Amino acid sequence: MTDALPHRMYLLAYDEAARGPYDRTRTGFLVRVAALVDLTLRGHLTEREGAVRVAEPGPVGDPVLDGVLDEVAASTHGWKHLARRNRTQTLQAVEDRLAARGQLTVEDGRIPVLSGRHTTVRDPDAVRALRARVTAVLRAADSPQEVALEDAALVALAAAGRIGSVVSGEDRRRHRARIDALTGRLGELAPGLETAVHGMRTTMIAAQGGMGGS
């Protein structure tokens, strides 16, 4: 993996016009689950009797992933609970990490409770290229079983989060079976992880007390 999944997930969710994620609440869920997927891919997390366990202690070398791994080590919960837990803090940690790497500029609003954070991507072309690559994975004709698990995860999460710049409404309708198959690939890592991603739409709606989006 060339870059941690939560960082790529954030960049996929970035909206230049909004000067930040297209939706902070949804993006908090997406980067949080992306971190859990990444840690599982790296062999640090596993599932036993419905609970998420640390299979290999850290450090991973990335502060976002290390922070999530420490949380899991002190927990006895499942994927769905961990996806909801501290998602705002994880989102901010991703932004801080991208800023430290020079990929993002972060500006806190004068009244944070009202205006929140504003962020600016330093290389918009790189974000557009990432977006195009993930969309191409969705539209490709190859078997879902041939897709790298990290790419399958990005497609699954972008679809679950309704990131229209990556997975349009037409794409969701036309490629519904492929989205389901790519999401199903997460079951190779952990059955509960696949279930959590399949149910993310409902989880995010509940978190916001209902929200729109086709």
PyMOL commands that set and color helices and strands:
alter all, ss='L'
color gray80, all
select helices_A, chain A and resi 5-13+24-41+63-73+79-84+87-100+112-115+124-139+144-146+149-160+169-174+176-188+191-198+200-207
alter helices_A, ss='H'
color red, helices_A
select strands_A, chain A and resi 14-15+20-21+45-48+51-54+104-108+117-121
alter strands_A, ss='S'
color yellow, strands_A
deselect
rebuild
show_as cartoon
